[in-house]
Amino acid sequence: MKIDVSKNGLEYLDNICNDERLNVWHLCLLLAITRLAYRQNEGRIIRVSRSKLMKMSHIDTIPTYHKYFKQLQNFGYIKYIPSYHPGYRSTIELL
């Protein structure tokens, strides 16, 4: 099910809060991604950087970040589109 965070914020929060697979680190990352979406006035496609997401989610180690970020992809919450160009940021699509 695809959710537009800008229009259905409460439904989005209900879905993530009711998912027993998610722990505090997943929620911190999702909160950071959602916060970036609102800052960028985006509902679905968010421009991100690892360092910014780590800082906003209070995750201090890269292995921890990658573990939970990958799990969010596997659980179907986000789709990560990497950018290999130094002038363009990678993007995340909220699913």
VEXMI-599536 format. One record per residue (C-alpha): residue in one letter; residue number from 1; x, y, z. Coordinates in pm, whole numbers, padded with zeros to 5 digits. Each point is the difference from the previous one (the first is absolute). Layout:
residues N
REC palo mimi      x      y      z
REC    A  NUM      X      Y      Z
...
END
This chain:
residues 95
REC palo mimi      x      y      z
REC    M    1  00000  00000  00000
REC    K    2  00145  00337 -00099
REC    I    3 -00047  00290  00238
REC    D    4  00040  00369 -00076
REC    V    5  00149  00136  00321
REC    S    6 -00102  00359 -00074
REC    K    7 -00370 -00091 -00014
REC    N    8 -00029 -00302  00225
REC    G    9  00249  00066  00278
REC    L   10 -00211 -00157  00273
REC    E   11 -00062 -00316 -00204
REC    Y   12  00374 -00022 -00073
REC    L   13  00083  00030  00372
REC    D   14 -00263 -00259  00091
REC    N   15  00149 -00246 -00249
REC    I   16  00354  00031  00128
REC    C   17 -00102 -00004  00367
REC    N   18 -00202 -00319 -00047
REC    D   19  00277 -00190 -00183
REC    E   20  00160 -00231  00257
REC    R   21  00307 -00055 -00222
REC    L   22  00113  00358  00059
REC    N   23  00214  00104  00294
REC    V   24  00120  00337  00125
REC    W   25  00274  00028 -00266
REC    H   26 -00244 -00061 -00284
REC    L   27 -00234  00261  00145
REC    C   28  00283  00252  00040
REC    L   29  00097 -00043 -00364
REC    L   30 -00360  00025 -00120
REC    L   31 -00050  00310  00211
REC    A   32  00314  00158 -00149
REC    I   33 -00114 -00086 -00354
REC    T   34 -00348  00136  00068
REC    R   35  00148  00316  00150
REC    L   36  00208  00054 -00314
REC    A   37 -00310 -00054 -00214
REC    Y   38 -00186  00275  00184
REC    R   39  00300  00233 -00014
REC    Q   40  00028 -00055 -00376
REC    N   41 -00377  00031 -00053
REC    E   42 -00001 -00347 -00150
REC    G   43 -00253 -00272  00051
REC    R   44  00178 -00297 -00151
REC    I   45  00346  00067 -00149
REC    I   46  00257  00136  00246
REC    R   47  00360  00103 -00072
REC    V   48  00226 -00144  00270
REC    S   49  00356 -00045  00114
REC    R   50  00122 -00267  00237
REC    S   51  00173  00247  00230
REC    K   52 -00312  00212  00035
REC    L   53 -00224 -00300  00069
REC    M   54  00246 -00137  00255
REC    K   55  00015  00333  00180
REC    M   56 -00377  00051 -00002
REC    S   57 -00069 -00355  00120
REC    H   58  00277  00005  00265
REC    I   59  00165 -00309 -00145
REC    D   60  00374  00020  00061
REC    T   61  00141 -00298 -00189
REC    I   62 -00012 -00073 -00371
REC    P   63 -00063 -00377  00044
REC    T   64 -00304  00072  00219
REC    Y   65 -00130  00252 -00251
REC    H   66  00041 -00240 -00294
REC    K   67 -00160 -00290  00188
REC    Y   68 -00322  00183  00082
REC    F   69 -00011  00197 -00325
REC    K   70  00021 -00326 -00197
REC    Q   71 -00271 -00157  00217
REC    L   72 -00232  00293 -00073
REC    Q   73  00052 -00071 -00369
REC    N   74 -00067 -00372  00048
REC    F   75 -00313  00070  00206
REC    G   76 -00137  00215 -00283
REC    Y   77  00002  00337  00174
REC    I   78  00251  00172 -00227
REC    K   79  00156 -00036 -00342
REC    Y   80  00356  00131 -00015
REC    I   81  00128  00145 -00328
REC    P   82  00375  00064  00029
REC    S   83  00172  00276 -00189
REC    Y   84  00357 -00060 -00103
REC    H   85  00047  00359 -00114
REC    P   86  00170  00224  00258
REC    G   87 -00223  00294 -00089
REC    Y   88 -00331 -00182  00049
REC    R   89 -00141 -00151  00317
REC    S   90 -00145 -00345  00024
REC    T   91 -00375 -00023  00041
REC    I   92 -00242 -00203  00208
REC    E   93 -00353 -00075 -00109
REC    L   94 -00247 -00061  00280
REC    L   95 -00213 -00302 -00078
END
